[in-house]
């Protein structure tokens, strides 16, 4: 049984024909590979499949604050904008739970502030978010509840202010001598 079937898909970027009459059928339960050299159109096809070139594409890119880069290649974007593009891709699937794995990693302070605003907006729009992050300040400023793992075990869980004062959390972050 076919889970996804696309027929005669075309995409142009100005004078560049990125996709021309592409047909693809993905069977349920299969692992379907898509390969090709750089510039072959793999990412463009992925974007079409995931919805970033749908009628709502500009709305999603605008939502995450990068609509002005709609016609740019993802690898030409700044690191922070690439992370926001990843969030737009995830939102295109309309998840009930959005899991973000270290979205602030490698970001500068300005990019983190923009990310914080975006995450707050996503939450205020009714989505549930799992934020996995090393930046304790960012997590504490955003999260209702924080669970702390150490050596594969939960050592604390609660409101941000409670967790930050928890002796086991302090010990895990600062060492036993603290």
N, C-alpha and C positions, 0 to 999 in steps of 0.2 A: 504494500500500500504506500502511495506517495504521501509524504508529509509536507513537502514543499515542491512546487513546480512553477518555474518561471519560463516564459516563452518570448523570444525575440526582443529581449531587453536591449535598449540603446541608451547611451548617455554621452552627451557632448559637453565639453568645457570650452566655449568659444569655438575656435577652429579645430580643436583637438577631439578626435573621436575616441573616447575612453572605453566605451563598450559598443559593440556592433552585433546586433541579432544574436545575443547570447541566450542559449537554452540550457536549463539546468533542472534536473529532477532528483530530489533527494528522497530516498525510501526510508520509511519509519524503521527504527531499530538499527540502521546502518551508521557507520562512521564514514562520512563523505569528505574526501580531501579536495582542496582547491589549491593548485600550485601554479607557478609561473614566475618569470623573471621580474625584476623591478620594472614598474610602469606597465605591467600587463593588464591591469584593471581589477586586480583582486580586491583591493580596498574599496574601490568604487562599487564593485558588485556587493561587497559586504555591507557598505553603507546603504545601498538600495534595499537589500534584504532586511536589514535591521530597522529601516524606516527613516533614516536620516535624510533621504531624498524624497520622502513622501510629501504630501501636501502640508504636513505639520512640521517638516524639517526646519523651516525658518523659525517657527514658533519655539521649537525645542532649543535651537541654537540661541535664540533671543533670550529664552528663559535662563540659560546658564551664562549669558552675557557675552557670547562670541558670534552673534549673527553677522557682524561685519567681516568675519573670516569665512563665510559660507562657501566661497569659491576657492579657498586656499587648500593646499594639501596639508594633511594632518602633521606631517613631519616638518612643515615650515612654521608651525605655531610655536610659541614659547612653551616652556615646560608646564607652567600653570594653566595655560589655555588648552594644552593637550589633555591635562587631567580633567578640565571642565568638559571637553569633548567626550571623554570616556563616560562622564556622568550623564551627558545628553544621550549617549548610546544606551546606557542602562535604563534611563527614563523612557526611552522609546518603546521598551518592552512593557511599560505600564506595570511595574512590579508593586506588589503590596508591601514588600520589605525590600529596601534598598540597602545592600551590604557594600560598604566602602572600606577597602583594605588599604590603609595608610595613604589616604588621598593627599595629605599635606607633605609627604616625604619629598625632600629636595626643594620645597618651595621657599621663597623669601618671605619676609614679613608682610609685604603688600599682597602677595598672592595668597597667603594664609588668611588675611582679612577678607579678601574677596571670596575665598572658599567658605569661610565661616558664614558670611552673609548668604551664600547660595544654600548651604546646608540648613540654615534657619528658615529660608524660604521654602525649601522642599518639605521640611517638617510642618510649617504653617499651612501648607497646601494639603495636609492630611496624610502624608506618607510616613511610614515607620522606617527608621534608619538604624542599622547596626554600624557603628563607627569603630573601626580597628585602627588605632593610631598610637604613636609614641609620644606625640606632643601633648603632655598632660594638661598644659594650660588651655589648649584648644578643646580637649575632651571635657575638661571641667567646666568650661564656659558654655558648652553646647548640650551636654547630656543630662538627662533626668536621673538616670541610674548608671553606675559604673561597676563593672565586674573586673576584678584584678586577678590575673593569673600569675603564678610563680612556679617554675619547675613543673608545669603541666597541671597545677592544682589551683582551685579558687581559694584565694586567701582573704578576700574581702569583697563585699558587694553592698552598695547603698548609694545615697545621695553623694554628689561630688565632695561637699565639705566634710562629710563623715569619712569617706574613703581616704581623703588626703591626710586626715589626722590619725588614721588607723595604724597602730604600732607595727603590724606585720607589713603594711605597705611601706611605711617609712624604712623599715629594716631591709625590705627587698630592693628599694631604690637607692638607699644610702649605705647599706651594708650593716652588718651586725654591730659594729663598733659605735654606730650612731645611737 
